[in-house]
Amino acid sequence: MPEGDTVHQAAARLHAALAGKVLTRSDLRVPKFATADLTGRGVLDVTPRGKHLLTRVEGGLTLHSHLRMDGSWKVFANGQRWSGGPAFQIRAVLGTHDLTAVGYRLPVLELLRTADEQRAVGHLGPDLLGPDWDPGKALENLLGDAARPLGEALLDQRNLAGIGNVYKSELCFLLGVTPWLPVGALPADRAAQLPALAKRLLEANRDRPTRITTGLRDQNLFVYGRAPRPCLRCGTSILVADQGDGSRERPTYWCPTCQPGPAPAPRGRRARSAQRRTGA
């Protein structure tokens, strides 16, 4: 699933390509909106909201999309060969006199009234990269279910919007706690640091192509994707296991030395393979 900084970058590219221009081509390749025609309408703006993209056009309409795991928006000069994937994966085409935005593998694509945008994004918590950011409210939301594992609470976009699997793992490492620690057991001083730390990480990466959380040369991330390599701080092998409610599990990385506390029961291919490799 994309992180908030990735969606922010996608929105910036689309806004630069489309905003202030009139659509000369409109093709929404989803059954419910296949007959909708936006040609002749000016694009007002493209705004990110958490992990959602809102493309607003004249006439009070918004094209709402979500990338989830594999979706993407690509921008091409007119006459340039489209290279984001095979044609059958295209879900949306928005063209102007000079550029064309093509949406590939978009699992969520809907046209709605701009006045009804809250129906699509109203459930989201404060946006880490948005004007509505409220660190106090974000922390209140996170602490609302004291028994919930911290990693799961961070991924819940109703608590705060913009954190994906990479930042979940990196934040837990920087806080020095395991992602399976119940939120209510998070030490008060670290809980107080969490909202500002999360915002700082996303803001630092929102305008650069490579995500960096360490500040170390040639080492971009502390734990995510690094199992079973040694921890950059203590040398212990990084572990990985699935975390989630069973229907939406995500690979989660942590250092068992730098992040003491609850660990997952051995289950699933990732946990077993990591433990075999590291001797855990």
C-alpha positions in Angstrom: 0.0 0.0 0.0 1.4 3.4 -0.9 2.5 5.8 1.8 1.2 9.4 2.2 4.3 10.9 0.7 3.9 8.7 -2.5 0.3 9.9 -2.9 1.4 13.5 -2.3 3.9 13.2 -5.1 1.3 11.6 -7.4 -1.1 14.5 -6.7 1.7 17.1 -7.4 2.4 15.5 -10.8 -1.2 15.3 -11.8 -1.9 18.9 -10.6 1.1 20.2 -12.6 -0.1 18.3 -15.7 -3.9 19.1 -15.5 -4.8 22.0 -13.3 -5.9 25.1 -15.1 -6.4 23.2 -18.4 -9.5 22.0 -20.3 -9.9 18.3 -20.8 -9.9 17.3 -24.4 -10.1 13.6 -23.6 -12.0 11.7 -20.9 -12.2 7.9 -20.7 -13.3 6.2 -17.4 -12.9 2.4 -17.9 -15.1 1.2 -15.0 -18.6 0.0 -15.7 -20.5 2.4 -13.5 -18.9 5.5 -15.0 -18.0 4.3 -18.5 -20.5 6.7 -20.1 -19.4 9.7 -18.1 -17.8 12.4 -20.3 -15.6 15.2 -18.7 -14.4 16.7 -22.0 -14.7 20.4 -22.2 -14.4 20.9 -18.4 -11.5 22.6 -16.8 -9.5 20.9 -14.1 -9.5 23.0 -10.9 -7.0 21.0 -8.8 -5.7 17.6 -7.8 -5.6 17.3 -4.0 -4.3 14.4 -1.9 -6.2 13.4 1.2 -4.4 10.7 3.1 -3.9 8.0 0.5 -6.8 9.2 -1.7 -6.6 11.5 -4.8 -9.3 14.0 -5.5 -9.3 15.5 -9.0 -11.8 18.3 -9.1 -13.2 19.6 -12.4 -15.6 22.4 -13.3 -19.3 21.7 -12.8 -18.9 20.5 -9.2 -17.5 17.1 -10.0 -14.6 15.2 -8.4 -12.8 12.1 -9.7 -11.9 10.1 -6.6 -9.1 7.4 -6.9 -7.1 5.3 -4.6 -3.8 3.5 -5.5 -3.8 0.8 -2.9 -1.1 -1.8 -3.6 -0.5 -1.6 -7.3 -2.3 1.4 -8.8 -0.5 4.4 -10.4 -1.1 7.5 -12.4 1.4 8.2 -15.2 1.7 11.5 -17.2 2.7 11.4 -20.9 3.2 14.0 -23.5 0.7 13.7 -26.3 2.1 11.4 -29.0 4.4 9.7 -26.4 4.0 5.9 -26.0 2.1 5.0 -22.8 4.3 2.7 -20.7 2.6 2.1 -17.4 1.3 -1.3 -18.2 -0.8 -3.2 -20.7 -3.9 -1.5 -22.1 -6.3 -3.8 -20.2 -5.0 -2.4 -16.9 -5.9 1.2 -17.8 -8.8 2.5 -15.7 -8.8 6.2 -16.5 -7.6 8.6 -19.2 -7.6 12.4 -18.8 -6.1 14.3 -21.6 -5.4 18.0 -22.3 -4.0 19.8 -25.4 -0.4 18.8 -24.4 -0.4 16.1 -21.7 -2.4 12.9 -20.9 -2.8 11.4 -17.4 -3.4 7.6 -17.5 -4.5 5.7 -14.4 -3.3 2.0 -14.2 -4.7 -0.7 -12.0 -6.8 1.7 -9.9 -8.9 -0.4 -7.5 -11.0 2.6 -6.5 -12.3 5.0 -9.2 -15.5 6.9 -8.9 -17.0 10.2 -10.1 -18.9 12.1 -7.4 -20.2 15.5 -6.6 -17.5 17.7 -5.1 -20.0 18.5 -2.4 -20.1 14.8 -1.5 -16.4 14.3 -1.1 -16.8 13.6 2.6 -18.6 10.4 1.6 -15.3 9.1 0.2 -12.8 10.6 2.7 -14.8 11.9 5.7 -13.8 8.8 7.7 -10.1 9.7 7.6 -8.2 11.0 10.6 -6.0 14.0 10.5 -3.8 14.0 7.4 -0.1 14.1 8.2 0.6 16.1 5.0 -2.6 18.0 4.9 -3.9 21.4 6.2 -6.1 19.6 8.7 -3.2 18.0 10.6 -4.0 17.9 14.3 -1.4 16.1 16.4 -3.5 16.1 19.5 -6.5 14.5 17.7 -4.3 12.0 16.0 -2.8 10.8 19.3 -6.3 10.7 20.9 -7.5 8.5 18.1 -4.5 6.2 18.4 -5.0 5.8 22.2 -8.7 5.2 21.8 -8.3 1.4 21.7 -5.7 0.7 24.4 -5.4 -3.0 23.7 -4.8 -2.7 20.0 -1.2 -3.4 18.7 0.6 -0.2 17.8 1.4 -1.3 14.3 -2.2 -2.0 13.5 -3.3 1.3 15.0 -0.8 3.2 12.9 -2.1 1.7 9.7 -5.7 2.5 10.5 -6.4 5.6 8.4 -9.3 6.6 10.7 -6.7 7.4 13.4 -4.3 9.4 11.2 -4.0 9.4 7.5 -0.9 8.8 5.5 1.1 6.0 7.2 1.7 2.8 5.3 3.6 -0.3 6.0 7.1 1.2 5.6 6.5 4.1 8.0 4.7 1.8 10.5 7.8 -0.4 10.8 10.2 2.6 10.9 8.2 4.5 13.4 8.1 1.6 15.8 11.8 1.2 15.5 12.5 4.9 16.2 10.2 4.8 19.2 12.0 1.7 20.5 9.0 -0.5 20.8 7.7 -3.6 19.1 4.8 -3.2 16.6 2.8 -5.7 18.7 3.0 -3.5 21.9 -0.6 -2.6 22.9 -1.1 1.1 22.3 -2.0 1.6 25.9 1.3 0.3 27.1 3.3 2.8 25.0 5.3 4.9 27.5 3.8 8.4 27.9 6.9 10.2 26.7 7.1 8.2 23.5 3.4 8.5 22.9 3.8 12.3 23.1 6.6 12.1 20.5 4.8 9.9 18.0 2.6 12.5 16.1 5.5 14.9 15.5 7.9 12.1 14.6 5.5 10.7 12.0 4.9 14.1 10.5 8.6 14.8 10.3 9.3 11.6 8.5 6.6 12.1 5.9 7.5 15.7 5.3 11.2 14.9 4.9 10.3 12.4 2.1 7.3 14.0 0.4 9.4 15.7 -2.4 12.2 13.2 -3.0 12.1 10.0 -5.0 13.9 7.8 -2.4 12.4 7.3 1.0 15.0 7.9 3.8 14.5 7.5 7.5 18.0 6.9 8.9 20.1 9.9 7.9 22.9 7.3 7.3 24.9 7.2 4.1 23.9 4.3 1.9 21.4 3.1 4.4 17.9 4.4 3.7 15.8 2.5 6.2 16.4 1.0 9.6 14.3 -2.1 9.5 11.8 -2.3 6.6 12.8 -4.8 4.0 16.0 -5.6 5.8 15.4 -9.1 7.3 17.5 -11.0 8.1 20.3 -8.4 7.8 21.9 -7.0 11.0 20.3 -4.1 12.7 22.1 -0.8 11.9 22.3 0.0 15.6 23.0 -3.2 17.5 23.8 -5.9 14.9 20.9 -8.2 15.8 19.2 -9.9 12.8 16.1 -8.0 11.7 12.9 -10.1 11.9 9.8 -10.1 9.7 6.3 -11.4 10.4 2.8 -10.7 9.2 0.7 -8.4 11.2 -3.0 -7.7 10.9 -6.5 -9.0 11.4 -6.1 -12.0 9.1 -7.8 -10.4 6.1 -5.3 -7.6 5.6 -2.0 -8.8 7.0 1.2 -6.8 6.2 4.8 -7.8 6.5 6.2 -6.1 9.6 9.9 -5.7 10.3 11.5 -5.1 13.7 14.7 -5.5 15.7 14.1 -7.8 18.7 16.9 -6.1 20.7 16.2 -2.4 20.0 12.5 -3.0 20.2 11.8 -5.1 23.3 8.3 -6.3 24.1 5.6 -8.5 22.7 6.4 -10.5 19.6 4.1 -12.5 17.3 3.4 -16.1 17.8 5.2 -18.1 15.0 2.8 -18.4 12.2 2.8 -18.0 8.5 5.6 -18.4 5.9 7.3 -15.1 6.6 7.7 -15.6 10.4 8.9 -19.2 10.0 11.4 -18.5 7.3 12.8 -15.5 9.1 13.2 -17.5 12.3 14.9 -20.4 10.5 17.4 -17.9 9.0 18.2 -16.1 12.2 17.9 -18.9 14.7 15.1 -17.1 16.6 
